[in-house]
Amino acid sequence: MPDSLADLAQQLDQFAQARDWQQFHSPKNLASALIVEAGELLEHFQWLTEEQSRSLSPEKRDAVGDEVADVLLYLIQLAGALGIDPVAAAQAKLKRNAQRYPVDRARGSSAKHDQL
């Protein structure tokens, strides 16, 4: 089965079309759903220590995987609704971040770009 981001977007579009859900998929609604799912993802890490968050049980990891999938799927739908290529947008952002966070100043630092 193909597994590119474009293939996933097509499968997701077909899934929504078969259920006549596009009528509910405005950018506003998709962005709202994305934030809800991101909150559900965060909930799995609430109250964990740093170490606990790095060593999840297999069951917890599977549950986190489901939430990661939900976030990704809504993000793909939102990008599609707005005509944004998420891979191109991410590549452009990485280029901007490379300029904002030069290695010689940012290495090992969590400071924001304007405080480096």
N, C-alpha and C positions, 0 to 999 in steps of 0.2 A: 504494500500500500504506500503510495507517495506520502512524503512527510515534510514537504517544504511549507513555509509559512503561507505561500500563495495557495497551495493545495488545501491547507487547513481552513483558510478563509473561504474557499469555494465550498468545502464540505459544510461549514457553518452556515453559509448563505443558503445552501440547499436545505439544510435542516430547518432554518427559519421560514423559508418559502413554503415548505411542505405543511407547516403549521399556521401559515398566514400571520406570522408574528412581525413582519416588517413594519406594519402599521404602528407598532409600539416602540420601534427602534429609532426614535429621534436621537440626535446627538445628546441632548439633555438627559433623556432617560437612560441612555447607555452609559454616560459619564456617572450618573447617580448609581446605577447598578454596579459599575466598576468599583466605586468607593465602598459600597456596602460589602462587596466580596473581598476587597482589600482589608476591610475591618475584620471580616471573618477569618482571614488569613492571620492577621495580627493577634487575634484572640488566642490562637494556639500557642503563642509565645508569651502571653501575658503572665507575669509573675515568675517566669523561668529565669534562672541565672544565665550568664553568658555561656557557661559550660553546658548546662542542660539544653540550651537552645542549639548547641552544636552536636549533641548526641541524643537525638530523638529515638524513641522506640520504633520498631517497624510499623506498628499500628498508627502511631502519631504521625510518622513520616508519610504514610499513605493518606491520612486525613489532610495533612498540609499539602500534599500533592493534588488532592481534589480542589483545594482552594486556589492553589497556583493555577490550575487549569481554568477555573472560573474567571480569575483575573485576566489571564491571557485571552480567553475567548471574548470577554467583553471588550478588552482593549483592541482586539482585531476587528470586532464589529464597529467600534467607535471610529477607528481609523478608516474603515471602509465607508462608513456613513459620511465622513468628511472628505473623502478622496485623498487621504494621506497614505503614502507608502511607509509603513512603520520601519522597515529595514533602512530605507533611504533616510528617513528622519533620524533614526538612531545613529547611522554613520555620520551624518552631518553634525549631530550633537557631539559625538566623540571627537570630531575634528575641532569643534569650538572648545571643548573641554581640554584638549591637548594644549591649546593656546592659552587658556585661562589658568591651567595648572601645569606649568613647565616642571619637568622632572627635577631639575636642580633646586627648585624652591618648594615643591609640593611633596617630595618623597618623605614618607614617614609622618606627614602632618595631616591633621584633620581640619585645619583652618580653611575657611572659605577663601575663594580666589582673591577677594579684595583685601584680605588680611595676611596674605603671604609676603 
